[in-house]
Amino acid sequence: MKVIVDETGEIIAIATDDHTLIGGHHRLAVAGSMGKRLYWRDTGEPVKLDLFFKHHDHRSSLRHPA
């Protein structure tokens, strides 16, 4: 398990070792939208939020009637 913390050390989210988010989805989204800097607790490296929030164009998945 990997823990994501903010600048103060507060736990924001928990992910598996392969970066699958298993807890704190909402807290992670809120912290990211507020511009907080997030870090991996075990290494101190900055967390890249694009690993968790991939942008998807929902229009591409819509079916268009023939």
C-alpha positions as CSV (number, residue, x, y, z in Angstrom):
1,M,0.0,0.0,0.0
2,K,1.1,3.5,-0.7
3,V,-0.2,6.6,1.1
4,I,-0.7,10.0,-0.4
5,V,-0.2,12.9,2.0
6,D,-0.4,16.7,1.7
7,E,2.2,19.3,2.7
8,T,1.3,18.9,6.4
9,G,1.5,15.1,6.4
10,E,-2.3,14.6,6.5
11,I,-3.4,11.4,4.7
12,I,-5.3,12.3,1.6
13,A,-5.6,8.9,-0.2
14,I,-4.4,5.3,-0.3
15,A,-3.3,3.4,-3.4
16,T,-1.9,0.0,-4.2
17,D,1.7,-0.4,-5.2
18,D,0.7,-0.2,-8.8
19,H,-1.0,3.2,-8.2
20,T,-4.6,1.9,-8.2
21,L,-6.6,4.3,-6.0
22,I,-8.5,2.4,-3.3
23,G,-9.5,5.1,-0.9
24,G,-9.8,8.9,-0.7
25,H,-11.0,9.5,-4.2
26,H,-13.0,12.6,-3.3
27,R,-10.3,13.9,-1.0
28,L,-7.7,13.5,-3.7
29,A,-9.9,15.3,-6.3
30,V,-10.6,18.2,-3.8
31,A,-6.9,18.5,-2.9
32,G,-5.9,18.6,-6.5
33,S,-8.5,21.2,-7.4
34,M,-7.3,23.4,-4.6
35,G,-3.8,23.2,-5.9
36,K,-2.4,21.4,-2.9
37,R,0.9,19.7,-3.4
38,L,0.7,16.0,-2.7
39,Y,3.4,13.5,-1.9
40,W,4.0,9.8,-1.6
41,R,4.5,9.3,2.2
42,D,7.2,6.6,1.8
43,T,9.4,8.4,-0.7
44,G,8.5,12.1,-0.4
45,E,8.2,12.3,-4.2
46,P,5.4,14.5,-5.6
47,V,2.3,12.7,-6.7
48,K,1.4,13.1,-10.4
49,L,-2.4,13.4,-10.3
50,D,-2.8,12.6,-14.0
51,L,-2.0,9.0,-13.0
52,F,-5.4,8.9,-11.3
53,F,-7.5,11.3,-13.3
54,K,-7.3,10.6,-17.0
55,H,-9.3,12.9,-19.1
56,H,-11.8,11.1,-21.2
57,D,-13.9,12.6,-24.0
58,H,-17.4,11.3,-23.2
59,R,-18.6,12.3,-26.6
60,S,-16.4,9.7,-28.2
61,S,-18.2,6.9,-26.3
62,L,-21.7,8.0,-27.2
63,R,-23.6,5.9,-29.8
64,H,-25.0,7.9,-32.7
65,P,-28.2,6.6,-34.2
66,A,-27.9,5.7,-37.9
